[in-house]
Amino acid sequence: MSDMDWPEQTSATPADICIIVEGAYPYVPGGVSSWIDWLIRSQPGTTFCVVALLPRPAAQKPRYQRPPNVVGFQNVYLQDFGARPVKRMRVPPGIDALAEALSQLTTVGGAGALADVTGKLATLRGTISLPVMFNSPVAWQLVERMYGIEMPFASFLHYFWGWRALLGGLFATLECPLPPARVYHTISTGYAGVLAARAALETGRPALLTEHGIYTNERRIELLMAEWVADTVDKGHALDDPRFDLRDMWVRAFEAYARTCYQTATEVITLYGDNQRVQKVLGADPARLRVIANGIDLKRFAAIAPAPDGATPTIALIGRVVPIKDVKTYIRAAKHLAARFPAIKAYVIGPTDEDEAYAQECRDLVCDLHLEAVVEFTGAVDIVQYLSRVHVVVLTSLSESQPLVVLEAGASGIPFVATNVGSCREILEGRADEVPALGPGGIVTDVVDDVAIADAVETLLRDPGMRKTYGATLRARVQATYTSEQAADAYRQLYDRHLRDGLWAEPGPQERVAPATLTAARI
């Protein structure tokens, strides 16, 4: 077996930490995946198992070598749920109550709603297995009842297929085997958050959440941009129309899942304080919130020297080529800059295979704007090999939390232009309590403003003194606040605090908490 193989396996003994991740590690490079790989490797004395939630089985290959302290691994497929259809079956009693419980979980959420659903599903399994039920007349009865509760104004046909997608993912999350672990740690809300909440309720063990970007915000943006979601209720320009449409259905479900995760999490970690406002709105207990900033390995970037003044003006967007990164705005900004700097080079450094349709749209835009000689897509590469030739790094994202690329550019002494998302302003301009106040390390612009982004880049390209000062300032801020050693120590203390607590010692079978018997105090 090579070190790139990730065979599915369950450890004979519980792992210290079960990492639950949706749509990323170990199959998608960069971003959150890189952070998870760093986290696991930064805790060599701690054992991990990994649960990877994916849309469906595919020919995906791991993009990371398996760390030696990963002792268990399993895939969970959200869109491949169900068994061969059953044409005739008696509808079991309690289907109306299950429909109401599922509607409560997917529209409001919460620990109590999850416990209610898991209890009713446990009863249902005595009559029919969940995968068989999902493709049986029972499911039809269920969807009819939930449609009447939730969306009687929308198209039933569109609701049915939306229901299949949402409930299929939920049922897959509630049906999959739960790996034994002493602590469960999810890296988002969504389905991963529901699985962590289920683990907390079923085992009584701690569930931790580290939220990089706010999952509900990112899904809302994706749904607003999605062409596959049909609008079936014409609300006109009314702001107070109480009717829900399919986009509302999806957004409401993800908010409900987030509320469920927040209520069951022992601690909710985010990368910067401003994220906590959304978490509180969706029910996170302020007493359980804390901030652990990301950090990077300074040694990796120590030898990088800023690009020389007389070289070809060069900028770079570093990140996945996906809609949330708004690469198209970067390309349009490059069009403005090409008119001001005829020899400019604009790299797009990052994988293009996560959303191939969007990546092709970006390539088509480059051709439409006649930027073939300006914009270059490098694919997934070692960014260290490129940073020494880059004068300004650019981030045009619609949503972020604490982008590692800002820290990496800072560690390299390269100034930054970023949209006003996540903690970008905090990193580039410094926190209000920064002592000593270092000054700006870059320029912040509005989102989807290619002219403002181009103007900010031009300011730095035309003023070598400002560029060098901003780069040096950003480097000093990263060195003072955002190192991997600081972050690794914070997570070491977090894990130790829960692992050493006798409350979380391995219980016997009689001590396990069944969902149907959860007490009000636990909920």
Phi, psi and omega per residue, in radians:
M1 nan 2.265 3.136
S2 -1.450 2.896 -3.119
D3 -1.313 -0.042 3.040
M4 -1.685 -0.025 3.111
D5 -1.450 2.421 3.092
W6 -2.232 1.205 3.135
P7 -1.135 2.492 3.101
E8 -1.224 2.282 -3.126
Q9 -2.775 2.666 3.047
T10 -1.997 2.272 -3.119
S11 -1.194 2.552 3.104
A12 -1.153 -0.508 3.092
T13 -2.061 2.654 -3.118
P14 -1.050 2.408 3.000
A15 -1.235 2.727 3.042
D16 -1.104 -0.841 -3.053
I17 -2.244 2.287 2.968
C18 -1.780 1.985 3.087
I19 -1.532 2.210 3.138
I20 -2.004 2.117 -3.019
V21 -2.403 2.443 -3.084
E22 -1.956 2.106 2.993
G23 1.153 0.534 -3.087
A24 -2.521 -1.906 -3.034
Y25 -1.060 2.432 -0.010
P26 -1.697 0.300 -2.969
Y27 -1.667 -0.402 -3.088
V28 -1.967 2.128 -3.105
P29 -1.354 2.752 3.028
G30 1.431 3.064 3.025
G31 0.983 -2.280 -3.106
V32 -1.072 -0.626 3.140
S33 -1.059 -0.776 3.108
S34 -1.077 -0.659 3.129
W35 -1.142 -0.751 3.128
I36 -1.098 -0.771 3.120
D37 -1.046 -0.742 3.074
W38 -1.085 -0.788 -3.095
L39 -1.023 -0.852 -3.105
I40 -1.098 -0.762 -3.108
R41 -1.271 -0.390 3.138
S42 -1.363 -0.151 -3.132
Q43 -2.145 1.144 -3.004
P44 -1.111 -0.399 3.131
G45 -1.526 0.069 -3.108
T46 -1.982 2.375 3.108
T47 -1.642 2.553 -3.081
F48 -2.268 2.586 2.772
C49 -2.090 2.698 -3.058
V50 -2.174 2.265 2.995
V51 -1.946 2.040 -3.113
A52 -1.829 2.027 3.093
L53 -1.597 2.185 -3.065
L54 -2.295 2.764 3.127
P55 -1.050 -0.893 -3.078
R56 -2.826 2.867 3.084
P57 -1.064 2.387 3.130
A58 -2.647 -3.109 -3.127
A59 -1.544 0.601 -3.116
Q60 -1.160 2.536 3.122
K61 -2.110 2.453 3.094
P62 -1.035 2.446 3.133
R63 -1.814 0.042 -3.140
Y64 -2.261 2.528 2.997
Q65 -1.196 2.496 -3.092
R66 -1.286 2.107 3.117
P67 -1.103 2.565 -3.081
P68 -1.145 -0.364 -3.133
N69 -1.630 0.188 2.989
V70 -1.550 1.969 -3.034
V71 -1.852 -0.042 3.120
G72 -2.707 2.651 -3.109
F73 -2.744 2.409 3.023
Q74 -2.641 2.614 3.037
N75 -1.756 2.525 3.015
V76 -2.206 2.191 -3.063
Y77 -1.805 2.084 -3.009
L78 -1.424 -0.475 -3.069
Q79 -1.940 0.363 -3.138
D80 -2.221 0.605 -3.050
F81 -1.625 2.495 3.070
G82 2.130 2.735 3.116
A83 -1.991 -3.110 -3.127
R84 -1.025 2.390 -3.060
P85 -1.017 2.541 3.040
V86 -1.959 2.132 -2.994
K87 -1.419 -0.614 -3.074
R88 -2.197 2.273 -3.114
M89 -2.883 2.443 3.077
R90 -1.316 2.308 3.111
V91 -1.244 2.096 -3.085
P92 -1.217 2.751 3.088
P93 -1.166 2.735 3.086
G94 1.559 0.120 -3.080
I95 -1.211 -0.571 3.100
D96 -1.136 -0.723 3.128
A97 -1.156 -0.656 3.109
L98 -1.160 -0.709 3.114
A99 -1.057 -0.754 3.125
E100 -1.141 -0.709 3.138
A101 -1.153 -0.742 3.112
L102 -1.140 -0.694 3.101
S103 -1.089 -0.705 3.103
Q104 -1.117 -0.729 -3.125
L105 -1.173 -0.656 -3.044
T106 -1.584 -0.142 3.104
T107 -1.990 -0.501 -3.133
V108 -2.075 -0.832 3.132
G109 1.395 -2.954 -3.135
G110 2.011 2.768 -3.104
A111 -1.082 -0.705 3.130
G112 -1.110 -0.709 3.126
A113 -1.129 -0.708 3.114
L114 -1.140 -0.751 3.121
A115 -1.086 -0.678 3.124
D116 -1.109 -0.798 -3.133
V117 -1.138 -0.821 -3.107
T118 -1.119 -0.598 3.084
G119 -1.150 -0.768 -3.139
K120 -1.201 -0.626 3.091
L121 -1.185 -0.603 3.091
A122 -1.094 -0.689 3.087
T123 -1.164 -0.728 -3.133
L124 -1.085 -0.618 -3.105
R125 -1.094 -0.342 3.060
G126 -1.198 -0.315 -3.140
T127 -1.860 -0.692 -3.048
I128 -2.682 2.480 3.107
S129 -1.262 2.643 -3.085
L130 -1.094 -0.782 3.120
P131 -1.062 -0.656 3.109
V132 -1.218 -0.752 3.131
M133 -0.995 -0.650 -3.051
F134 -1.134 -0.387 3.110
N135 -2.049 0.619 -3.085
S136 -2.222 3.004 3.048
P137 -1.002 -0.400 3.099
V138 -1.070 -0.730 3.129
A139 -1.096 -0.658 3.122
W140 -1.107 -0.757 3.088
Q141 -1.070 -0.679 -3.113
L142 -1.160 -0.816 -3.101
V143 -1.173 -0.616 3.083
E144 -1.081 -0.740 -3.117
R145 -1.220 -0.708 3.139
M146 -1.207 -0.599 3.080
Y147 -1.067 -0.755 3.129
G148 -1.134 -0.542 3.140
I149 -1.348 -0.725 -2.896
E150 -1.745 -0.812 -2.891
M151 -2.466 0.995 -3.107
P152 -1.183 -0.184 -3.131
F153 -1.580 -0.319 -3.039
A154 -1.574 2.920 3.077
S155 -1.094 2.220 3.125
F156 -1.132 -0.656 -3.127
L157 -1.068 -0.834 3.128
H158 -1.168 -0.662 3.093
Y159 -1.079 -0.721 -3.107
F160 -1.007 -0.832 -3.098
W161 -1.264 -0.601 3.013
G162 -1.111 -0.724 3.093
W163 -1.053 -0.786 3.141
R164 -1.011 -0.755 -3.112
A165 -1.193 -0.829 -3.105
L166 -1.170 -0.843 -3.089
L167 -1.272 -0.544 3.073
G168 -1.060 -0.786 3.089
G169 -1.125 -0.719 3.130
L170 -1.127 -0.810 -3.128
F171 -1.120 -0.682 3.099
A172 -1.064 -0.659 3.138
T173 -1.205 -0.626 -3.113
L174 -1.461 -0.316 -3.070
E175 -1.705 -0.387 -3.019
C176 -1.178 2.635 3.075
P177 -1.062 2.430 -3.134
L178 -1.691 1.975 -3.100
P179 -1.160 2.482 3.125
P180 -1.234 2.291 3.128
A181 -2.733 2.789 3.131
R182 -1.521 -0.456 3.090
V183 -2.490 2.441 3.085
Y184 -1.918 2.285 -3.021
H185 -2.285 1.872 3.105
T186 -1.684 2.593 -3.066
I187 -1.832 0.216 3.024
S188 -2.940 3.014 2.948
T189 -1.476 -2.269 -3.139
G190 1.110 -2.627 -3.137
Y191 -1.158 -0.618 3.091
A192 -1.084 -0.677 3.104
G193 -1.158 -0.646 3.086
V194 -1.127 -0.712 3.127
L195 -1.120 -0.705 3.094
A196 -1.143 -0.696 3.094
A197 -1.102 -0.743 3.083
R198 -1.043 -0.747 3.133
A199 -1.074 -0.741 -3.137
A200 -1.107 -0.745 -3.093
L201 -1.266 -0.636 -3.085
E202 -1.395 -0.554 -3.027
T203 -1.901 -0.323 -3.057
G204 1.320 0.169 -3.121
R205 -1.606 2.862 -3.119
P206 -1.174 2.486 2.966
A207 -2.033 2.148 3.113
L208 -1.873 2.559 3.067
L209 -2.211 2.180 2.926
T210 -1.954 1.993 -3.093
E211 -1.861 2.021 3.120
H212 -1.364 -1.325 2.938
G213 -1.647 2.744 3.093
I214 -1.290 1.955 -3.019
Y215 -0.973 -0.764 -3.093
T216 -1.122 -0.647 3.097
N217 -1.130 -0.754 -3.108
E218 -1.161 -0.711 3.112
R219 -1.166 -0.641 3.129
R220 -1.079 -0.760 3.115
I221 -1.095 -0.786 -3.141
E222 -1.081 -0.709 -3.118
L223 -1.205 -0.627 3.089
L224 -1.141 -0.544 -3.123
M225 -1.552 -0.239 -2.993
A226 -1.296 2.328 3.092
E227 -1.550 -0.250 -3.090
W228 -1.436 -0.174 3.115
V229 -1.604 2.027 -3.089
A230 -1.473 2.416 3.018
D231 -1.590 2.063 -3.059
T232 -2.036 -0.065 3.082
V233 -2.084 2.098 -3.140
D234 -1.514 1.783 3.133
K235 -1.602 -0.066 -3.103
G236 1.032 -2.300 3.129
H237 -1.863 0.221 -3.107
A238 -1.235 2.352 3.124
L239 -1.661 -0.279 -3.051
D240 -2.014 0.374 3.112
D241 -1.188 2.092 -3.060
P242 -1.356 -0.145 -3.086
R243 -1.277 2.474 3.140
F244 -1.818 2.458 3.075
D245 -1.949 -3.054 -3.025
L246 -1.143 -0.687 3.084
R247 -1.094 -0.701 3.087
D248 -1.064 -0.679 -3.132
M249 -1.054 -0.816 -3.126
W250 -1.181 -0.828 -3.124
V251 -1.067 -0.775 -3.125
R252 -1.084 -0.676 3.128
A253 -1.134 -0.776 -3.131
F254 -1.166 -0.589 3.054
E255 -1.169 -0.685 3.104
A256 -1.119 -0.720 3.111
Y257 -1.135 -0.665 3.101
A258 -1.107 -0.766 3.129
R259 -1.047 -0.664 3.115
T260 -1.118 -0.773 -3.137
C261 -1.156 -0.797 -3.120
Y262 -1.050 -0.687 -3.083
Q263 -1.243 -0.475 -3.093
T264 -1.716 -0.226 -3.087
A265 -1.264 2.357 3.073
T266 -1.229 -0.716 3.044
E267 -2.444 2.479 3.127
V268 -2.052 1.972 -3.080
I269 -1.840 2.401 2.986
T270 -2.290 2.987 -3.009
L271 -1.562 -0.284 3.100
Y272 -2.760 2.738 -2.942
G273 -1.127 -0.563 -3.043
D274 -1.116 -0.468 3.109
N275 -1.097 -0.434 -3.041
Q276 -1.189 -0.352 3.117
R277 -1.071 -0.792 3.131
V278 -1.171 -0.722 -3.130
Q279 -1.062 -0.708 3.118
K280 -1.144 -0.709 3.135
V281 -1.034 -0.628 -3.112
L282 -1.630 0.318 2.923
G283 1.778 0.092 3.117
A284 -1.218 2.358 3.115
D285 -1.252 2.086 -3.129
P286 -0.948 -0.510 -3.120
A287 -1.211 -0.319 -3.112
R288 -1.732 -0.012 -3.073
L289 -1.541 2.487 3.043
R290 -2.692 2.838 -3.114
V291 -1.999 2.251 2.936
I292 -2.254 1.898 -3.109
A293 -1.250 2.607 3.019
N294 -1.146 2.736 3.040
G295 -2.417 2.858 3.128
I296 -2.277 2.844 3.115
D297 -1.430 1.814 -3.081
L298 -1.091 -0.560 -3.081
K299 -1.066 -0.575 -3.094
R300 -1.105 -0.494 -3.037
F301 -1.937 0.049 -3.022
A302 -1.110 -0.573 -3.049
A303 -1.508 -0.039 -3.097
I304 -1.387 2.190 3.092
A305 -1.776 2.497 3.104
P306 -0.983 2.600 -3.139
A307 -1.072 2.440 -3.102
P308 -1.152 2.693 -3.061
D309 -1.121 -0.663 -3.040
G310 -1.454 -0.026 -3.097
A311 -1.333 2.961 3.080
T312 -0.978 2.217 3.101
P313 -0.981 2.170 -3.000
T314 -2.341 2.282 3.073
I315 -2.184 2.879 -3.119
A316 -2.633 2.383 2.869
L317 -1.779 2.179 -3.092
I318 -1.999 1.984 -3.128
G319 2.872 3.023 3.099
R320 -1.151 2.523 3.101
V321 -1.541 1.475 -3.117
V322 -2.420 2.788 -3.051
P323 -0.997 -0.630 -3.077
I324 -1.096 -0.407 3.102
K325 -1.468 -0.157 3.113
D326 0.826 0.970 -3.136
V327 -1.120 -0.473 -3.135
K328 -1.111 -0.664 3.091
T329 -1.134 -0.660 3.072
Y330 -1.063 -0.741 -3.131
I331 -1.139 -0.710 3.119
R332 -1.165 -0.646 3.058
A333 -1.103 -0.667 3.101
A334 -1.084 -0.563 3.097
K335 -1.115 -0.777 3.091
H336 -1.084 -0.746 -3.084
L337 -1.208 -0.556 3.141
A338 -1.129 -0.500 3.092
A339 -1.305 -0.398 -3.107
R340 -1.709 -0.488 3.119
F341 -2.294 1.540 -3.028
P342 -0.972 -0.454 -3.087
A343 -1.713 0.197 -3.015
I344 -1.128 2.611 3.065
K345 -2.105 2.307 -3.120
A346 -2.197 1.864 3.125
Y347 -1.508 2.549 2.867
V348 -2.033 1.822 -2.990
I349 -1.860 1.879 3.121
G350 2.811 2.903 -3.086
P351 -1.160 2.529 -3.128
T352 -1.985 0.095 -3.023
D353 -1.725 0.020 -3.139
E354 -1.336 -0.672 3.075
D355 -2.370 1.484 -3.011
E356 -1.141 -0.562 3.120
A357 -1.142 -0.762 3.124
Y358 -1.167 -0.701 3.117
A359 -1.046 -0.680 3.110
Q360 -1.189 -0.646 3.070
E361 -1.065 -0.671 3.108
C362 -1.159 -0.724 3.094
R363 -1.116 -0.703 3.114
D364 -1.102 -0.676 3.120
L365 -1.121 -0.686 3.079
V366 -1.022 -0.751 3.126
C367 -1.186 -0.749 -3.130
D368 -1.058 -0.597 -3.117
L369 -1.612 0.073 3.115
H370 1.004 0.826 -3.120
L371 -1.940 0.378 -3.077
E372 -1.021 -0.557 -3.130
A373 -1.499 -0.125 -3.075
V374 -1.823 -0.903 -3.026
V375 -1.639 2.267 3.121
E376 -2.235 2.199 3.036
F377 -1.586 2.029 -3.075
T378 -1.553 -0.319 -2.963
G379 1.314 -2.928 3.141
A380 -1.333 2.033 -3.116
V381 -2.413 2.977 3.011
D382 -1.355 1.940 -3.038
I383 -1.132 -0.405 3.129
V384 -1.034 -0.534 -3.132
Q385 -1.271 -0.241 -3.096
Y386 -1.907 -0.499 -2.970
L387 -1.059 -0.536 -3.087
S388 -1.198 -0.223 3.105
R389 -1.872 0.051 -3.070
V390 -1.723 2.254 3.110
H391 -1.519 -0.643 -3.121
V392 -2.479 2.319 3.031
V393 -1.733 2.464 -3.025
V394 -2.177 2.438 3.048
L395 -2.240 2.134 -3.087
T396 -1.990 0.378 -2.989
S397 -1.062 2.641 3.022
L398 -1.481 -0.438 3.137
S399 -2.695 2.426 3.082
E400 -2.638 3.053 2.936
S401 -2.042 -1.557 3.062
Q402 -2.201 1.575 -2.996
P403 -1.141 2.226 3.098
L404 -1.087 -0.548 -3.076
V405 -1.096 -0.541 3.082
V406 -1.134 -0.716 3.124
L407 -1.193 -0.682 -3.129
E408 -1.156 -0.735 3.069
A409 -1.107 -0.741 3.124
G410 -1.074 -0.756 3.112
A411 -1.088 -0.413 3.121
S412 -1.593 -0.042 -3.139
G413 1.331 0.457 -3.110
I414 -1.858 2.223 3.118
P415 -1.199 2.869 -2.943
F416 -2.329 2.528 2.921
V417 -2.082 2.142 -3.065
A418 -2.395 2.628 2.994
T419 -1.251 2.795 -3.057
N420 -1.437 1.254 3.135
V421 -2.257 2.648 3.072
G422 0.939 -2.402 -3.103
S423 -1.687 0.310 -3.083
C424 -1.021 -0.799 3.138
R425 -1.110 -0.704 -3.137
E426 -1.071 -0.733 -3.128
I427 -1.252 -0.749 -3.045
L428 -1.349 -0.575 -3.063
E429 -1.912 -0.219 3.137
G430 1.604 2.588 3.074
R431 -1.251 2.791 -3.138
A432 -1.084 -0.494 -3.101
D433 -1.704 0.277 -3.117
E434 -1.146 2.211 3.135
V435 -2.337 2.115 -0.149
P436 -1.299 2.733 3.100
A437 -1.211 2.108 -3.018
L438 -1.568 -0.415 -3.091
G439 1.725 -3.101 -3.073
P440 -1.326 2.548 3.040
G441 -2.045 0.147 -3.133
G442 3.102 -2.948 -3.092
I443 -2.216 2.371 -3.135
V444 -1.875 2.363 3.130
T445 -2.177 2.996 3.004
D446 -1.271 2.832 3.082
V447 -1.319 2.734 3.067
V448 0.878 0.747 3.128
D449 -2.260 1.454 -3.051
D450 -1.138 -0.540 3.135
V451 -1.192 -0.824 3.135
A452 -1.098 -0.670 3.117
I453 -1.140 -0.778 3.117
A454 -1.090 -0.708 3.139
D455 -1.118 -0.717 -3.137
A456 -1.146 -0.740 3.107
V457 -1.109 -0.754 3.136
E458 -1.043 -0.726 3.128
T459 -0.968 -0.765 -3.113
L460 -1.313 -0.642 -3.131
L461 -1.192 -0.571 -3.070
R462 -1.497 -0.160 -3.091
D463 -2.201 1.524 -3.112
P464 -0.996 -0.612 3.139
G465 -1.127 -0.810 3.102
M466 -1.087 -0.729 -3.110
R467 -1.070 -0.773 -3.125
K468 -1.202 -0.682 3.128
T469 -1.135 -0.802 3.134
Y470 -1.100 -0.733 3.121
G471 -1.085 -0.747 3.128
A472 -1.155 -0.662 3.122
T473 -1.146 -0.767 3.139
L474 -1.124 -0.674 3.097
R475 -1.091 -0.764 -3.139
A476 -1.103 -0.681 -3.137
R477 -1.175 -0.741 3.123
V478 -1.106 -0.770 -3.134
Q479 -1.095 -0.575 -3.088
A480 -1.422 -0.505 -2.909
T481 -2.236 -0.466 -2.910
Y482 -2.143 1.004 3.127
T483 -1.779 2.647 3.126
S484 -1.121 -0.542 3.120
E485 -1.106 -0.732 3.109
Q486 -1.113 -0.784 -3.126
A487 -1.170 -0.751 -3.138
A488 -1.082 -0.702 3.129
D489 -1.143 -0.669 3.131
A490 -1.115 -0.717 3.118
Y491 -1.281 -0.556 3.069
R492 -1.072 -0.768 3.117
Q493 -1.170 -0.686 3.112
L494 -1.047 -0.881 -3.137
Y495 -1.123 -0.783 -3.125
D496 -1.039 -0.660 -3.099
R497 -1.070 -0.612 -3.128
H498 -1.608 -0.570 -3.117
L499 -1.257 -0.562 -3.083
R500 -1.505 -0.167 -3.135
D501 -1.277 2.154 -3.090
G502 -1.049 -0.375 3.131
L503 -1.028 -0.476 -3.044
W504 -1.798 0.342 3.047
A505 -1.116 2.759 -3.071
E506 -1.065 2.069 -3.113
P507 -1.463 2.778 2.982
G508 -1.410 2.949 -3.095
P509 -0.987 -0.611 -3.100
Q510 -1.230 -0.265 -3.098
E511 -1.627 -0.172 -3.093
R512 -1.225 2.556 -3.076
V513 -1.738 2.071 3.101
A514 -1.447 2.506 -3.098
P515 -0.992 -0.638 -3.058
A516 -1.261 -0.246 -3.072
T517 -2.020 0.341 3.128
L518 -1.106 2.418 3.133
T519 -1.495 2.798 3.115
A520 -1.088 -0.571 3.140
A521 -1.152 -0.696 -3.141
R522 -1.183 -0.662 -3.136
I523 -1.280 nan nan
